[in-house]
Amino acid sequence: MHPPPLGFDEVLGHLEADVAATVGDAHRAIVQKTAALVRELEIGDPADKVVDDVQQFIHDTFVDTTWPTCPKHGRHPLWYLSGAWWCEQDDVAIAPLGSLARVRE
């Protein structure tokens, strides 16, 4: 049985925690700016869109082109799916959203 999906504001909080833990507090604002844009779209799953758009922004602006970097392989990003960061190479969940600080320790 899967845990219930996170609410939009909860996703934002967890995403901010992951951004701060991995690329620094200065980049937390990216989450809120992206969320404001996504709210205007009135789409079915805004939480997933925010996570995807923040990740794409971090890649596209060269803040970190492999964000968040897979701790197992160190050469590719993890991808967000169903509330967790996944290594697509091994097809395994690495960390729930909001838990990247613990993976890095």
N, C-alpha and C positions, 0 to 999 in steps of 0.2 A: 504494500500500500504506500502510495506516495504522499508526502506532506502536502497540505493545501498550498495553492500558489500564493506567493507574496503579493500584498497590495502595492499599488504604485508608489506611495510614499515610503513604504518599507524597502522596496527595491532601490529607490533613490538613496536612502540612508546606507544601505549595504554597499551600493556602488561607490558612493563617496568614500566609504571606509577602505575599499579596495584601491581606489585611485590614490588616496592619501598614503596608504601603506607601501605602494609600489612605485609611484612616480612623484609623490610629494604633495603636501597640503596646497601648494600654489595652484595645483590643477583641479582642485575640488570644484571650483566655479564652473568648470566645463559641464559637470553633471547638471547643475541647476539651469544653466543656459540651454542645454540640450533639452531638458525636461520641459521648459517653457515653450520651445518650438514644437515639440511632440504633442503637448496638450492641445495646441491649436489645430492639429490634424484630425482629431476625433476619429482615431483608428481603433480597431478591435483589441489589439494587444500593445498598448503604449509602453508597458514596462520593458518588454523585449526590445522594442524599437530604441528606447533610450540607451539600453546597454549596448546594443549593436552600433548605434550612432556615436556614442562616447568612444568605444573601441576604435571605430573607423577614424574619428577625429585624432585620437592619439597616434595612430599609425600615419595618417596623411600629413600631419604637421611635424612628423619626425621627433615627437617627444620620446617615443619608444616604438619602433617598428615591429616588435614582437610582443606587445603588451596584450595581456599579461603573459609573460614568458613561462613556458612549460618548465616546471622544476625538474622533471624527469629527463628532459632532452636538452633544454637550454637553447634551442635554435628555432623554435616556432612558437606562435601564440597558443594560448588556450582559447577555446570558444565557448560562449555562453549557450546553455541549453537546459531548459527545465529547472531553473533556479540554481545551477551549478556551473563552474568552469570545468570544461572537459578537454582532455588530450585526445584529439581525433586520431592521432597516429596509433595509440593503443586502445582507443574507444573506451576510456574510463573517465569517470568523474574524479577530479583532483581535489576540488574544494567547493563548498557551498558559496554562493554569492555573499560577500562580506567577510570572508575568512582567509583572504590571501595573505594577511599578515602572519597568520599561524603557519602557512605553508613555507614562508620565507625564513622562519626562525630555525 
